[in-house]
């Protein structure tokens, strides 16, 4: 029994890493996906029911229409950043929410800039430590763990957060190098990038030529997280979120090419085991119940895939959305200096020194001191609802 439980843990860890790199979704008519989806869907519904009983605010946070047939996974990656002239070296995080519609077999990707002010984080911090200044949403995991991160994202989107995965950026480097042996990225325009930090080491600035090219793990990290050296207008194709989507596409293409290779699955399992043991990845759910009763049905699917040398049927992405100031993405929030022109609360907070600098964003018409669902996050919730129901970020 112990060996079965360990095999189940390894298998689910591998699948969790697939989710981390946004590759968990096979087409709904894939028998492997069907066997995996059933216990995941049931466990998500069970967790929602339990939270509805224990948390009286859960029903207020959740938009019932959006969650009816969706399974939602929150990915939080974090690592060191170098953003001159604002900071030489700091730790920041990045949120990506995967909302999978079981009726259509489509996945929506919703990213949120880490610069958004999160009153949920401030309130818990002040309860424990006393008065503080404005805090950004990527502090949620540090201040309050999975519970606070879930509450913040549910308030901001209206989506029930069924599962959460936290990972260090080095996990992306290792999955590219150790599992995929490099991935091909189609770079849209030539650009130079600032130096960057990875595992405490500072790497020099670099340059990416346009067109398709094979990148190793360190280059992928550099491509995703570094600040472009902008000369003149800043090309929207170079936004962090746009570059993340290009890496996502490269990973999906690599998965499709290697999914019928037995060695690929062995490398993936070994990688997942090592990263979990090194605590580079954390989950807010127990993988065993999702797999142990299902492993007999799952393994033949993988074996059949390998035996037939068949590629995985990739999912359809319904929409990708980046919640950030409209100058850089799809809106829903504004930089505080712009918001202060239309929102007297933001103006008062700036004048009172609540913001240590102006490198913060807030929802439109935001009142961080009122009810957070109805008075603070209204514009972000409206954006998410519009995208999920129509596929359009702007009306």
C-alpha positions in Angstrom: 0.0 0.0 0.0 2.9 2.4 0.8 4.3 1.9 -2.7 0.9 2.6 -4.3 0.5 5.8 -2.3 4.0 6.9 -3.3 3.3 6.2 -7.0 0.0 8.1 -6.7 1.8 11.1 -5.1 4.4 11.1 -7.9 1.7 10.8 -10.6 -0.3 13.7 -9.2 2.8 15.7 -8.6 3.6 15.3 -12.3 0.1 16.4 -13.2 0.4 19.4 -10.8 3.5 20.5 -12.6 1.7 20.1 -15.9 -0.8 22.5 -14.5 2.0 24.8 -13.3 3.2 25.2 -16.8 -0.4 25.4 -18.0 -0.5 22.1 -19.7 -3.0 20.1 -17.6 -5.9 20.3 -20.0 -6.4 17.6 -22.7 -9.4 17.6 -24.9 -12.6 16.4 -23.2 -12.9 13.4 -25.5 -9.5 12.1 -24.5 -10.0 9.0 -22.3 -7.0 10.0 -20.2 -8.5 13.4 -19.5 -11.9 11.9 -18.8 -10.5 9.6 -16.1 -8.6 12.4 -14.5 -11.4 15.0 -14.6 -14.0 13.0 -12.8 -12.4 13.0 -9.3 -11.0 16.5 -9.8 -14.4 17.9 -10.5 -15.9 16.0 -7.6 -13.2 17.2 -5.2 -13.6 20.8 -6.3 -17.4 20.7 -5.6 -16.8 19.1 -2.2 -14.3 21.8 -1.3 -16.7 24.5 -2.3 -19.5 23.0 -0.2 -17.3 22.8 2.8 -16.2 26.4 2.5 -19.8 27.6 2.0 -20.5 26.0 5.3 -17.5 27.3 7.2 -17.2 30.8 5.6 -20.3 33.0 5.6 -18.6 35.4 3.1 -17.9 32.7 0.5 -21.3 33.0 -1.2 -20.8 36.8 -1.5 -17.4 36.5 -3.1 -18.4 33.9 -5.7 -20.2 34.7 -8.9 -22.5 31.7 -9.3 -23.0 32.1 -13.0 -19.3 32.0 -13.7 -18.6 29.0 -11.5 -21.4 26.7 -12.5 -19.3 24.2 -14.6 -15.8 25.5 -14.1 -12.8 24.1 -12.3 -10.4 26.9 -11.3 -6.7 26.6 -10.6 -4.6 29.4 -9.2 -0.9 29.4 -10.1 1.4 31.7 -8.1 5.0 31.8 -9.2 7.6 33.9 -7.4 11.3 34.8 -7.7 13.9 37.5 -7.7 13.5 40.6 -9.9 15.7 43.4 -11.1 13.8 46.5 -12.2 16.1 49.5 -12.5 15.9 52.2 -11.4 13.2 51.2 -8.9 14.9 48.2 -7.4 18.2 46.4 -7.6 16.9 43.1 -6.3 13.5 42.2 -4.8 11.1 39.2 -4.6 7.9 39.5 -6.6 5.1 37.1 -7.5 3.0 36.5 -10.5 -0.6 35.3 -10.5 -2.2 33.2 -13.3 -5.7 31.8 -12.9 -6.9 28.9 -15.1 -10.6 28.7 -15.4 -11.6 25.4 -17.2 -15.2 25.2 -18.6 -16.2 21.5 -18.5 -19.1 22.1 -20.9 -17.0 23.5 -23.7 -13.6 22.0 -23.0 -12.0 25.5 -23.1 -9.7 27.1 -20.7 -9.5 30.9 -19.9 -6.2 32.3 -18.7 -6.4 35.4 -16.4 -3.2 37.1 -15.2 -3.1 39.9 -12.7 -0.2 42.3 -12.2 1.5 42.0 -8.9 1.3 45.8 -8.5 -2.4 45.8 -7.5 -3.1 47.0 -4.0 -4.8 44.3 -1.9 -6.7 45.6 1.2 -7.2 42.0 2.3 -3.4 41.7 2.9 -3.3 45.0 4.7 -6.1 44.1 7.1 -4.6 40.8 8.1 -1.1 42.3 8.4 -2.5 45.1 10.6 -4.3 42.6 12.9 -1.1 40.8 13.5 1.5 43.6 13.4 -0.1 47.0 13.6 -0.5 49.8 11.2 1.1 49.5 7.8 1.2 51.2 4.4 -0.6 50.0 1.2 0.5 46.4 0.4 0.4 44.7 -3.0 -1.4 41.5 -3.7 1.7 39.4 -4.3 2.3 39.7 -0.5 -0.9 37.6 0.2 0.9 34.2 0.3 3.7 35.6 2.6 1.3 37.3 5.0 -1.6 34.8 5.1 -0.7 31.7 3.1 -3.1 29.8 0.9 -6.2 31.1 2.8 -5.5 34.7 2.3 -4.4 34.2 -1.3 -7.6 32.4 -2.1 -9.8 35.1 -0.4 -8.0 37.9 -2.3 -8.3 36.3 -5.7 -11.9 35.3 -5.1 -12.8 38.8 -4.1 -11.0 40.2 -7.2 -12.5 37.8 -9.8 -15.7 36.2 -8.5 -14.2 32.8 -9.3 -14.0 30.0 -6.7 -10.4 29.0 -6.3 -10.6 25.3 -6.2 -6.9 24.4 -6.2 -3.7 26.4 -5.6 -0.1 25.7 -6.7 2.8 27.9 -5.6 6.2 27.5 -7.2 9.6 29.2 -7.4 10.8 30.4 -10.8 13.6 27.9 -10.8 11.0 25.2 -11.2 10.3 26.6 -14.7 14.0 26.6 -15.5 14.3 22.9 -14.5 11.1 21.8 -16.3 12.5 23.3 -19.5 16.0 21.9 -19.1 15.3 18.5 -17.4 12.0 17.5 -18.8 11.6 19.2 -22.3 15.4 19.6 -23.0 14.6 23.2 -24.3 11.6 24.7 -25.9 11.1 26.7 -29.1 9.8 30.3 -28.8 8.7 32.5 -31.6 10.1 35.9 -30.5 7.8 38.7 -32.1 10.4 41.5 -32.2 14.1 42.0 -31.5 14.8 43.4 -28.0 17.5 43.7 -25.4 16.8 42.9 -21.8 18.2 44.1 -18.4 20.3 41.8 -16.2 18.3 39.5 -13.9 18.6 37.4 -10.7 18.1 33.6 -10.5 18.8 31.7 -7.2 20.9 34.6 -5.9 23.1 34.9 -8.9 23.0 38.0 -11.2 23.1 37.3 -14.9 24.1 39.9 -17.5 21.8 41.7 -19.9 20.9 39.8 -23.0 19.4 40.1 -26.5 16.6 38.2 -28.3 16.6 38.2 -32.0 13.2 37.9 -33.8 11.8 34.6 -35.0 11.7 31.0 -33.8 14.6 29.8 -31.7 15.3 27.1 -29.1 15.8 28.4 -25.6 17.1 26.6 -22.5 15.7 27.1 -19.0 17.8 30.1 -18.0 17.0 31.8 -21.3 13.3 31.2 -20.8 13.4 32.8 -17.3 15.3 35.7 -18.9 12.7 36.0 -21.7 9.8 36.0 -19.2 10.9 38.1 -16.3 13.5 40.6 -17.4 12.8 44.3 -18.2 13.2 45.2 -21.8 15.7 48.0 -22.6 13.1 50.3 -24.3 14.1 52.9 -26.8 11.1 55.1 -27.8 7.7 53.5 -27.7 7.3 50.3 -25.6 6.0 47.5 -27.9 2.9 45.8 -26.3 4.3 42.5 -27.6 7.0 42.8 -25.0 4.7 43.0 -22.0 5.5 40.4 -19.4 2.1 38.7 -19.8 2.5 38.6 -23.6 5.9 36.9 -23.2 4.4 34.4 -20.7 1.8 33.4 -23.3 4.5 32.8 -25.9 6.3 30.5 -23.4 3.0 28.8 -22.7 2.6 28.1 -26.4 6.1 26.8 -26.6 5.5 24.4 -23.7 2.3 23.2 -25.3 4.1 22.6 -28.6 6.8 20.7 -26.8 4.3 18.6 -24.9 2.6 17.7 -28.1 5.8 16.6 -29.7 7.1 14.6 -26.8 4.0 13.1 -25.2 4.4 9.7 -27.0 8.0 9.4 -25.7 8.2 7.1 -22.6 11.4 8.8 -21.5 9.6 12.1 -21.4 7.1 10.8 -18.8 10.0 9.3 -16.7 11.8 12.7 -16.8 8.5 14.4 -15.7 7.9 12.1 -12.8 11.5 12.5 -11.6 11.3 16.2 -11.9 8.1 16.4 -9.9 9.5 14.2 -7.2 12.6 16.3 -6.8 10.9 19.7 -6.9 8.3 18.6 -4.2 11.1 17.2 -2.0 13.1 20.5 -2.4 9.9 22.4 -1.5 10.1 24.5 -4.7 6.5 23.6 -5.2 3.6 23.8 -2.7 0.0 22.6 -3.1 -3.1 23.5 -1.1 -4.6 20.1 -1.7 -3.8 16.5 -1.1 -3.0 14.8 -4.4 -3.6 11.3 -3.1 -7.5 11.3 -3.1 -7.5 12.6 -6.6 -5.3 9.7 -7.9 -5.2 6.7 -5.6 -8.7 5.5 -6.5 -8.2 6.4 -10.1 -4.7 5.2 -10.9 -5.8 2.0 -12.4 -7.8 3.8 -15.0 -5.2 6.5 -15.6 -2.1 4.4 -16.3 -3.5 2.4 -19.2 -4.3 5.7 -20.9 -0.7 6.9 -20.6 0.5 3.5 -21.8 -1.8 3.5 -24.7 -0.7 7.0 -25.7 2.9 5.9 -25.7 2.2 2.6 -27.5 0.4 4.3 -30.3 3.0 7.1 -30.5 0.0 9.4 -30.5 0.2 13.1 -29.7 -1.8 14.7 -26.9 -4.8 16.6 -28.3 -4.3 20.2 -27.1 -7.0 22.4 -25.5 -8.8 25.4 -27.0 -8.0 28.6 -25.2 -11.2 30.7 -25.0 -9.5 33.9 -23.9 -6.4 35.3 -22.3 -6.7 38.4 -20.1 -4.2 40.6 -18.4 -5.6 42.7 -15.5 -3.3 45.7 -15.5 -3.5 49.4 -16.4 -5.0 49.7 -19.9 -1.7 51.3 -21.2 -0.1 47.8 -20.7 -3.0 45.3 -20.9 -6.7 44.8 -20.6 -7.6 47.3 -17.9 -9.7 46.7 -14.8 -7.2 48.7 -12.8 -5.2 52.0 -13.0 -1.9 53.3 -11.8 -2.7 55.3 -8.6 -1.5 58.7 -10.0 -4.0 58.3 -12.9 -6.8 57.0 -10.6 -6.3 59.9 -8.3 -7.6 62.3 -11.0 -11.0 60.6 -10.8 -11.1 59.0 -7.3 -10.9 61.3 -4.3 -10.1 58.3 -2.0 -7.0 57.5 -3.9 -6.0 61.2 -3.9 -6.4 61.4 -0.1 -4.3 58.2 0.4 -1.5 59.5 -1.8 -1.5 62.8 0.1 -1.5 61.0 3.4 1.5 58.8 2.5 -0.4 55.5 2.4 1.5 54.7 -0.8 5.3 54.6 -0.2 5.6 55.2 -3.9 3.3 55.5 -7.0 4.2 52.1 -8.2 0.8 50.7 -7.3 -2.4 50.0 -9.2 -6.0 50.0 -7.9 -9.4 49.1 -9.4 -11.5 51.9 -10.9 -13.6 53.8 -8.3 -12.0 51.7 -5.6 -12.7 52.2 -1.9 -10.2 50.1 0.0 -11.9 50.9 3.3 -15.4 49.7 2.4 -16.8 46.3 1.5 -14.2 44.8 -0.8 -16.5 42.8 -3.1 -19.0 45.6 -3.8 -16.8 48.7 -3.3 -13.2 47.8 -4.1 -13.0 45.0 -6.7 -16.0 46.0 -8.9 -14.1 46.8 -12.0 -11.9 43.7 -12.0 -14.9 41.5 -11.3 -16.8 43.1 -14.2 -13.8 42.5 -16.5 -13.5 38.9 -15.6 -17.2 38.3 -16.0 -17.3 40.0 -19.4 -14.3 37.9 -20.6 -15.6 34.6 -19.4 -19.1 35.2 -20.8 -18.2 36.8 -24.1 -14.5 36.3 -24.7 -13.9 40.1 -25.0 -11.9 42.2 -22.6 -13.3 45.4 -23.8 -16.9 46.3 -24.8 
